[in-house]
Each structure stands twice: as C-alpha cells, then as structure tokens.
Amino acid sequence: MASTRRKKLIPNLTLNLNVFDEQGVLTGETREASLSIEALQDIIDHAASLAIRFRNEADTADIASGIEEMSEALEVYDVIPEAEGIPAP
C-alpha cells in the first residue's frame, strides 16, 4: 500500500487594512482582508525591490516600472481595487 502524505495547509491571515480614497488619502475606515502567506511574500518582495530601486536612485522609468509591478500585486490580491482608465506610466 502506497504511503500518502497530507500537505499541511497554512491558513490565510486575516488583516485589518486601512481604506484609502481615489487619491490615496486615508478615509479613517478599515476593512478585513484575508491573504495567504504566498500573497504576503509576493507583496513584500515587490515592496523590497521598489525600495532598493528608490534607495539606489534608479531612473524614473525604473521606479515607475516598480510601482506598476507593486500595483499589480496589490490588485491581484485584492488589497486595492483595480485601476480603471488610468494610463500606464
């Protein structure tokens, strides 16, 4: 009889996140978001990359590219709503 191993499931983490308006200003409200460890790792990786680019005075196009990558990660994991009608940098 073949041995089967169960993969240990890691539950999502529920976080209380600030809510921002369309201009990025805090509204004073919060909302719950449930994120997997993988989602958090992806978001943190994008944030770290962007911070390093900024710290090393990367050119404007490189910073804009990093912001776009971060924005996409935040949208994919439903941390921020998808941008509608906003032209790419």
C-alpha positions as a Markdown table, in Angstrom:
| # | Residue | x | y | z |
|---|---|---|---|---|
| 1 | Met | 0.0 | 0.0 | 0.0 |
| 2 | Ala | 1.5 | 3.3 | -1.1 |
| 3 | Ser | 2.0 | 5.9 | 1.6 |
| 4 | Thr | 0.2 | 9.2 | 1.2 |
| 5 | Arg | 1.3 | 12.3 | 3.0 |
| 6 | Arg | -1.0 | 15.1 | 3.6 |
| 7 | Lys | 0.2 | 18.6 | 2.8 |
| 8 | Lys | -0.1 | 20.8 | 5.8 |
| 9 | Leu | -2.4 | 23.6 | 4.9 |
| 10 | Ile | -1.4 | 27.0 | 6.2 |
| 11 | Pro | -4.5 | 29.2 | 6.8 |
| 12 | Asn | -4.8 | 32.7 | 5.3 |
| 13 | Leu | -4.0 | 35.5 | 7.6 |
| 14 | Thr | -6.8 | 38.0 | 8.3 |
| 15 | Leu | -5.5 | 41.6 | 8.4 |
| 16 | Asn | -7.2 | 44.9 | 9.2 |
| 17 | Leu | -6.2 | 47.2 | 6.4 |
| 18 | Asn | -6.7 | 51.0 | 6.1 |
| 19 | Val | -9.1 | 52.2 | 3.4 |
| 20 | Phe | -7.9 | 54.9 | 1.0 |
| 21 | Asp | -9.9 | 57.1 | -1.3 |
| 22 | Glu | -9.1 | 57.5 | -5.1 |
| 23 | Gln | -6.3 | 60.0 | -4.3 |
| 24 | Gly | -4.7 | 57.7 | -1.8 |
| 25 | Val | -5.8 | 59.6 | 1.3 |
| 26 | Leu | -6.8 | 57.6 | 4.4 |
| 27 | Thr | -10.6 | 57.6 | 4.9 |
| 28 | Gly | -10.3 | 56.6 | 8.6 |
| 29 | Glu | -12.1 | 53.3 | 7.8 |
| 30 | Thr | -10.6 | 49.8 | 7.9 |
| 31 | Arg | -11.5 | 46.6 | 6.2 |
| 32 | Glu | -10.6 | 42.9 | 6.7 |
| 33 | Ala | -8.5 | 41.2 | 4.1 |
| 34 | Ser | -7.6 | 37.5 | 4.1 |
| 35 | Leu | -4.2 | 36.9 | 2.5 |
| 36 | Ser | -2.2 | 33.8 | 2.0 |
| 37 | Ile | 1.5 | 33.6 | 3.1 |
| 38 | Glu | 2.4 | 33.4 | -0.6 |
| 39 | Ala | 0.4 | 36.6 | -1.3 |
| 40 | Leu | 2.2 | 38.4 | 1.5 |
| 41 | Gln | 5.6 | 37.2 | 0.3 |
| 42 | Asp | 4.8 | 38.4 | -3.2 |
| 43 | Ile | 3.7 | 41.9 | -2.0 |
| 44 | Ile | 6.8 | 42.2 | 0.3 |
| 45 | Asp | 9.1 | 41.1 | -2.5 |
| 46 | His | 7.7 | 43.8 | -4.8 |
| 47 | Ala | 7.9 | 46.4 | -2.0 |
| 48 | Ala | 11.5 | 45.5 | -1.2 |
| 49 | Ser | 12.5 | 45.7 | -4.9 |
| 50 | Leu | 10.9 | 49.1 | -5.2 |
| 51 | Ala | 12.6 | 50.4 | -2.0 |
| 52 | Ile | 16.0 | 49.2 | -3.2 |
| 53 | Arg | 15.5 | 50.9 | -6.6 |
| 54 | Phe | 14.5 | 54.1 | -4.9 |
| 55 | Arg | 17.4 | 54.0 | -2.4 |
| 56 | Asn | 19.8 | 53.5 | -5.3 |
| 57 | Glu | 18.4 | 56.4 | -7.2 |
| 58 | Ala | 17.1 | 54.4 | -10.1 |
| 59 | Asp | 15.9 | 56.4 | -13.1 |
| 60 | Thr | 12.3 | 57.5 | -13.3 |
| 61 | Ala | 11.3 | 54.8 | -15.7 |
| 62 | Asp | 12.7 | 52.1 | -13.4 |
| 63 | Ile | 10.8 | 53.5 | -10.4 |
| 64 | Ala | 7.6 | 53.7 | -12.5 |
| 65 | Ser | 8.1 | 50.1 | -13.5 |
| 66 | Gly | 8.5 | 49.0 | -9.9 |
| 67 | Ile | 5.4 | 51.0 | -8.9 |
| 68 | Glu | 3.4 | 49.3 | -11.7 |
| 69 | Glu | 4.6 | 45.8 | -10.5 |
| 70 | Met | 3.6 | 46.7 | -6.9 |
| 71 | Ser | 0.2 | 48.0 | -8.0 |
| 72 | Glu | -0.4 | 44.8 | -10.0 |
| 73 | Ala | 0.4 | 42.6 | -7.0 |
| 74 | Leu | -1.9 | 44.7 | -4.7 |
| 75 | Glu | -4.7 | 44.4 | -7.3 |
| 76 | Val | -4.2 | 40.6 | -7.8 |
| 77 | Tyr | -4.6 | 40.0 | -4.0 |
| 78 | Asp | -7.5 | 42.4 | -3.7 |
| 79 | Val | -5.6 | 44.8 | -1.4 |
| 80 | Ile | -6.5 | 47.8 | -3.7 |
| 81 | Pro | -9.3 | 47.9 | -6.3 |
| 82 | Glu | -8.3 | 47.5 | -10.0 |
| 83 | Ala | -7.4 | 50.8 | -11.7 |
| 84 | Glu | -9.9 | 51.8 | -14.3 |
| 85 | Gly | -8.9 | 54.1 | -17.1 |
| 86 | Ile | -5.6 | 55.1 | -15.6 |
| 87 | Pro | -2.9 | 55.3 | -18.3 |
| 88 | Ala | 0.3 | 53.3 | -17.7 |
| 89 | Pro | 3.4 | 55.4 | -16.8 |
